[in-house]
Amino acid sequence: MFKIFITESIYDNVMGNVKKRKTLLYKIMKWQEEQEEQTKKQLLFKLNIEETERYENESYQKEVLNNPSSLYILDISKETARNIRRKYGVMCVSGDNPDISLLVDVDDFFKPNVGVNKYDGWDKVLDNVECLPCNALLLTDKYLFSSNESYKNVRQILNELLPKSFSGGEFHVTIVFSEERLKWDIYKSFDDIADGLNDIVEDFREKLDYGIMLEVLGLRNGCCIVGKLHSRRILSNYYFVEATHKLAAFKKDFTGTVQQTIIPWALFTNSGLMGPSSMPLESMDETLETFRGFNKQYEDLNSPYFYYEVYNDSMDSSSILKNRLLKE
């Protein structure tokens, strides 16, 4: 859940300075305060000097993963903020010059063409989101395994979006599809698919300097969330990517598999901050809330409504889905 943690003196300077009311930071904090009023949940936290100074200590910095989808604007050095972003995949900026422009969408729009080599597959499509901090991914597409291009696309998406380094323990990857939509002449069973996905992730584990927890969820007819997952999406803590038809969007030669549009979204838009338009963050929250609802609905792995498998899991969690994106 998106929250803002800000040093109190920085908050007072931004919100009390008339000249700064045109800045992105002011607009985002103003929007966040409006969300607090609507939801009756605390979403903006002002930190005193002592609470801020703790983030200078490397042994404490991992605490940012307690709120892994939050924005941290702290009275710390630019170097310390940069190290926190790199090590833990959270958006942390120094109050000296709080540049949060990456959180505002740049209106990217992609239209792969069937039979035409375009964008080098997912490479160009993901350019403007892969630069954002990232500590978890969730891929959801009920029809992901309804074609034979699935594994290749999952591999390329992970290749583009997995960070070069991560110091927060295991990076989390969750892949969700409908078991009822399998192309049975290619994919024999849920277990085969889960193992195949883990083989892909294992290749990345061997290349990267951090562990990756992979969880695979196969939805069956009657599952409480099947009817709520119409969109095909890649979600992370500061962005989501939406495909109108399928995530298996490209063939091996990077030609499109189907006519569709693919849109990467950052959390905010200028139109949303300036007027009545909805924020991408709101749509992203709806999807994540669907999976939180799944965790509340089901406690038994032997349910007839889904298949589930997890690999390299070292978490002590009572919920089925463990991805840190689902933290409240």
Salt bridges, closest charged atoms under 4 A:
ASP127 OD2 - LYS124 NZ 3.84
ASP141 OD1 - ARG232 NE 3.63
GLU149 OE1 - LYS152 NZ 3.24
GLU179 OE1 - ARG220 NE 3.44
GLU180 OE2 - ARG220 NE 3.65
GLU202 OE1 - ARG205 NH1 2.76
ASP203 OD2 - ARG155 NH1 3.04
GLU242 OE2 - ARG233 NH2 3.31
GLU289 OE1 - ARG292 NH1 3.05
GLU328 OE2 - LYS296 NZ 3.99
